[in-house]
Amino acid sequence: MNVFGFFKTVLLALLLQGYAASVWAALNIQHWTTPEGSEVYFVENHTLPMMDISVNFHAGSAYDAPETSGAAAVTHHLMPLVAGGLEEETLTNRFADIGAVLGGSFDADRASFKLRTLTSEQQAALDAFTLVLHKPDFPQSVLAREQARIIAALQEAETEPDSIAQKAFMRSVYGMHPYSLDQNGEISTVQSLTVAQLRQFYQTYYTAKSAVIAIMGDLSSAEAKQIAERLSAGLPQGPAVAAIPPVTALNMPTVKKLPHPAMQAHILLGQPGNMRGDPDFFPLYVGNYILGGGGFVSRLTEEVREKRGLAYSVYSYFMPMSQLGPFQIGLQTKKEQADEALTLVKDTVQQFVDKGVTEKELAAAKDNLIGGFPLRIDSNSKILEYLNMIGFYKLPLDYLDSFNQHVSEVTVQQINDAFKRRIHPDRFATVIVGAE
C-alpha cells in the first residue's frame, strides 16, 4: 500500500470509531428487490463520508456435497485472489491504493464479501469489488497453492483437541445433515477439488436471485439502487438456491470418547437448538444467559467452577441458523475428573429445565443484556452485520429497534416453558476428547 492509501485507511478507521453512535441513532432500513431478484437493505447516513457494502449468498458449507466437502470454502477463499484477468498483487493494490478494505465471512449458511471505502473513492472501489463478485478466475496454479495451504491447516487441526471435539460434536448432533460437514472440508475432498468444480459451485450458488445486498453510508437511495443493480446484474442469473433441509431432533443420547495426549479433557455436549426467527428466540436467549451465557454470574459457572473447582471456564450458547443451529455446552477439566464434571453439568442443566429460573435471576439477566446492547452496535461494521443478518434471515426491519423491548418483555414462565419444550439433557450428544 502506498502512503496515500495508508492515510486514507487510517482516516476511514478513525471516522468509523467516532461516529458509529450517530449512525445507530438514525437507523432507518430501506428494503427493495433488484430487477434480477436480489434483496437489498439500505441505511442512508451522511455523518461519515464513507460507504459499506456487503453481499451475502446462500453458499456456505451446508451447500457442499459430502464428496466435494470444502468446495464452498475454497470457492469463497479463491474469489478475491484473482479476478477479471488481474494478477493477485494487481487486484490487491486496486483496493489498497485508494484505502478501501475488502473483507468477507463464511459459515455453514452463507458466504459474504464486504467492501468499505470513502465515498470519494467509491467508483474505483466498486470497479475492483465487482471483479471479485462477477469475474473470479480460479486459475489452476492458485488452486494448487491454496489446496496445499488448506490441507496443511486441516492436518494441524486434526491434532488439536478443540478442533477434534468440535468436529465430532457437529457430527454427533447432525448425523447425515449438511450441518455436520466440516466448514473447511476434509483432506481427501479438498485435495481432489478441480477448477471446474469451483466454477460450477460459483455459477450455481452465487446467483443474483440468491444474493442479499446490504448497503450503508453516505449516499442517497437513488445512488444505492444504482449500486445494487450494478452488483446484481453482473452475477450469475440462475435460479434461487434451494433451502437447507430441516434438522432432525435427537431421540437418544450418544457419548463419543476420543483419546488424546492433551493434559485436560475437552468436553462438548448439546443438541439442535433454534433457528433465526424462532418464536422462542428471546426466552431461550435470556434463559441461556442465566444458565451458561452470563460468564461468572451463570448457573453452570457457579456450580462447576465456583463451588467445586472442576473447570476454569464453562459456557453454553445457542447458535441460531437457517435451520436448527446447535445448542452447545463446553468445558475443559482434568482427565481424572471428566466424568464427575460431566455428570455435574448434566445435572445442572436438568435442574434448570425442571425447576426454571427465578424472578431475581431474570431481572439481573435483563439488566446485563439491555445494558450491554450498545456495545453490540458500537461500530459501523457491527451495524452492517446486523443489517446482513436481518436481510439474509428475513427478520423484521425493526429487529434492532425492538430488541431491548423483546428482552424486557421475557417472563419467567416463557423461559421455563421454552426450555422444557426445547432442551432435553437426556438426549444430549456428548464428546470427550482426552478421555481416560
N, C-alpha and C positions, 0 to 999 in steps of 0.2 A: 504494500500500500504506500502511495506517495504521501508527502507531508500534507498536501491539500486534502486528500481523502481522510487522513488520520484526524485532522482537526474537525472535519465535518462529522466524523463518527463520535468524537468526544462531545461536540456541541449537541448532537442528537441525544446522547445519553443523559446529559445534564437537563435538557428540556423535558425529557420523559420523566425524570425523577421529580422535577419541580412542579409539574402541572397535572399530574395524574388525578389528583383530588378534584380539580375543576372539571375534568372530563366526566368523572363519575357523577358530579352534581348535575350535569346537563345531559345525562344519558337518555337518548330517545332513539329507539331502534326502529329503523325503517326496513320494510321487507318487500321484495318483489321477485319475480322469476324472469330470467332472460328468455329471448325467443328460442334459444337452444335447449331450455329446460333446466338451467342451473338456478338453484335457490340463492338469493342474495340477501345479506343482512348488513345494514349500513348505519353507522353512527357518525353524524356530522359534528365536528368540533373545530373551531378556528382559534382556539387558545394557543395551539402549537403549530408551527409551520412544518408539519410532518404528516406522513401517511403510513398506515399499517394495513397490510393485506394478508389474508390467509385463505388458501384454497384447500378444502378438505374433500377427500374421496373415500368412498366405501372400498378400500383397497388394503385393509390391514391383514394380519397373518391368518385370520379366520377365513379368508378367501383363498388360501392355499389349498391345493390338493395334497394328501399325505405323501404322494410320490414326488412332488416338487416342492416340499416344505422349504421355505426360505425364499421362494421366488418373489413374494410380496416385499420382503425386507430388502432383498438385493436390488429389485427394480427401483424402490424408493431411494436406496443408497446411491445408485449409479446415475439417476436422472440429473442431479445438479452438477455432476462432474464434467461431463462432455455433452454439449448440446448445440444444435444449429451449425454443426461443422466447425465449431470453435474448440481449440485445444483447452485443456484444463486450466492452465495458467492464464490464458487469454480471457476465458469466461470468468474466472475468479477476479481478475483485475477490472472487469466491467463493473462489478459491484464495488470493489474496494476503492477505485479511483474517484467515485462520487460519494463515498461514505455510506453507501447503502449496505444493509445487512440481510443476507439470505439465511433462512433457517428452516426448520421443519420438525415434525414429530411423527411417531409411528407407534401403533399398538395393535391389538387384535382386531379392533373395529375399523380404524381409519388410518389413512396416511395423509399428511398435510405438508404444504410448503408455505413459508411465511416470508414476506418482504417488508422491510422497514426502511423508509427513506425520507429525506427532507423533500417537501413539495417542490422546491426549486429544481430538484433533480429527478422528479417523478417520471418524466418521459424516458430518460436514459435508463432509469432503474426498471421500468416496465418493459423496455425493449429486451433487457437481459433476462428478466423474470419470465417473460413469455417464451423465450427459447427453452428454458428448463421445462416448462409445462407442456409446450406444444411440439418441441423437436428434440427430444432426448435421443442420443445417438447409440448408446450401448456398444461401443467398439469392443471387439474380442480381446484386444490387449489389455484394456482396462478391466474387463470382466475377469480375466485370468488373474490379474494382480490382486483385485479385491477379493476374489474367491480365496486366494491364499491367506489374506489377512483375516477374513471372516472365519475360515477353518481354524486358523491358529487361535483365535479368540474362543471358538467353540471347544477346542481341545483343552484350553485353560479352564473354561467354565466347568468341564467335566471333572475337574479336580477340586473345585471349590464347594464346600458343604452348603452354603446358602443357595447357590445355583442348582445343585443337585436336588436339594429339598424342594425348591420352588417348582422345578420341572416335574418331579414326581408327584407333588401335590396337585398340580393342574391336571395331570393325567388321572389321578385318583378321583378327583372331583368331576371331571368332564368325560372320561371314558373315550368314546369314539367321536364326540362332538368336536367341531373345529377349534373351539377354545382350548382344547388340550394340546394343540400344536405349539411347539416352541416358536416364539416370535422370530427368532433368528434362523430357524431351520435346523436340520441335522447335518452332521458332517458329510454323510453319504449323499444326501439330496442336494446340498449346496454345491458339492464337488461336481455333480453331474449337470448342473444348470447350463443351458445354452443361451446364446444371444436371441435365437428365435423364440424361446420360451419367455424371455423377459419382454421382448417386443409384443408378444401375444398378450401377456399379462397387462401391459400398458394399454393396448388397444381395447381390451375387454373391461378394465376396471377404472381407467382414468377418463371416463366419458363425461361429456357436458351434462347429461341428464342425471348423473350421479354426483355432480360437484356441488359443494356448498361453499359459497364465497362470502367471506367476512371482510368488510372494509371499514376503517375508522380513521378520521382525521380531517385535515384542512382542505376540504373540497366540498362542492355542492352536490345535491342529489343528482343533477344532470351529469356532472363530471363522473360521479360514482357509477352511474348507469353506463356511461361510455366505456369506462374501465372494465366493468363487469362483463359487458357484452364482448369486448375485445378478448378477455380471458376465456370466456365461454365458447366463443365462435371458433377458436383455434384448437379446441380439444377434440378428441375422437367423438364422432357423432353416433355411437352405438346406443343400444337400449340401456335403460337404467339397470343397475346391478340388483340382483335378487337379494332378499333379506336373508340374514343369517338364520339358520333353523333354530327352533326353540330348544331350550336346555331341559333335560330330564332330571327330575329331583332324585336324590339318593334315597334308596329304600332299605339300606342296611349299612352298618359301619364297616370300615376297612382300616387295617393297620399295615403300614409298609415300613419295615425296619431295614435300613441300609448301612452297612459297615463303612467306617471312615476313620482315619487316624487322627482326626481333629481332637483337641483337648476336651471340647464340650459336645454335648448332643444338641443338634439343631432340630427343633420340633415345630411342625406346622399342622394345624387341624382346622377343619371347617367344612363348608358345603356351598352349593349355589346360593346366592343371596338375593339381590334385587337388580332391577334394571332402571335405566333412565326413564323418568316419567312415571315411575312406580307410585301407586296411591299410598303405599306405606313408606315412602322415602323419608319423610320428615320424622315420623315416630321412630323408625329404625336409626336414622342419623342421630337424633338426640339421645335415644336409648343407648346406642353404642358408645357415645361419649362417656356415659356413666359406667358402662361395662368395661371397656378397654381402650377407648379412643381419647380419653382425657389425661393421659400421662399419669402423674403421681396421684391424681385425685380419682382414678378409676378403681372399680372393684377388683379387677384382676391384679393390678399393681399392689393394692392393699393386702390381698390375700397371699399372693405368690412371692412378692418381694419384701414388703414391709413386715408382715407377720412371721414369715418362715424363711426368708432369705434364700429362696430356691433359684432365683434368677435376678440378674441386674435389671433386665427390661422384659416386659411382656405387654403385648398390644393386641388389639382386634380392630378390624375395619371392614366396611363394605366397599366394594369396587363396582358400582353400577355400570352396566354396559348396554349394548343394544338388546341383548338377551340377558338372562340372569348372570351377573358377574359374581365373583367369589366373595363369600364372607370368610375371612381368614383370621386366625389367631396364631401368633408366633412368639417363640421364646427360645433362649439358649440356656442350658443348665449343665452341671457336671454329669458325666455319663452315669455315675453310680446312683444319681438321684433323679434320673429321667422319668422313671415310672411313677415316682412319688409326685413330681411336678405335674406330669400329665394328668394323673388322677385328680389332683387339686384343681387344675384348670377346668376339667370337665365338670367337676362337682360345683365349681363356682358359677359356671355358665348355666348348668341345670337349675341351680338355686335362683339365679337371676330370672330364668324363664318361668320357673314355678311361682316365685313369690313377688317378682316385679320390682319396681323402683319406688322410692318414697318421694313425697312432695318436696322435702328438703333437698334431696339429690337432684330432682328435676329443676328446682329454682336455681341451684348453683350451676347446673349444666347450661341452662338458658343464658344466665349472666355471662358465662365464659364464651359461649358460641356467638351471642349477639355482640358482646364487647370486642371480640376478636375479628369480627367480619370485615371491618375497614382494612385490615392487613391483607385480606384476600383480594382486594381490589385497589391496592395502593400503587399500581403501575399500569401503564398502557398495555403492556404485554399480558398482564393478568386479566384485564378487562377484555382484551381481544380474545383470550382463550375462553372466557365465559361466552362471548359472542359466538365463537365457534361451536361450543357445546350446545347452546340454545338452538342454533341452526341445524347442526348435524343430527341432534336427537329430537328435534321438533318440539322443544319445550316452549311454554308460553313466553311471549315477548316481555312480559313483566316479571320474569323469573327473578332477576336481581332485585327489582324494586320491592317485591313481596317476600323475599327470602326470610328476612328477620321476622316479619309478621307471621309467616308459617311456623317458624321456630317457636315464637312466643305463644302460639295457639296450641301447641302439642300438650296433651294431657297425660297424666299417669295412666289412665285407662287405655288410651291409644297405644302407648308404649308397651304396656303389659299384654294387650291383645295382639299387637303385631308380632312380638317376639314369641308368643305362644303358638301362633299360626305358622310362623316362617322359620324359626330356628329350632333344630332338632338335634341336640347333642348326642342322642342315642343312635344317630345315623351318620355322624361325622366321619369324614375321611381323615386319617391321621398318617403323617410321615415323620419318621425319626431317622435322621442321618447322624451316624456316630453312635448308634445303639450298641450296648454291650451284649 
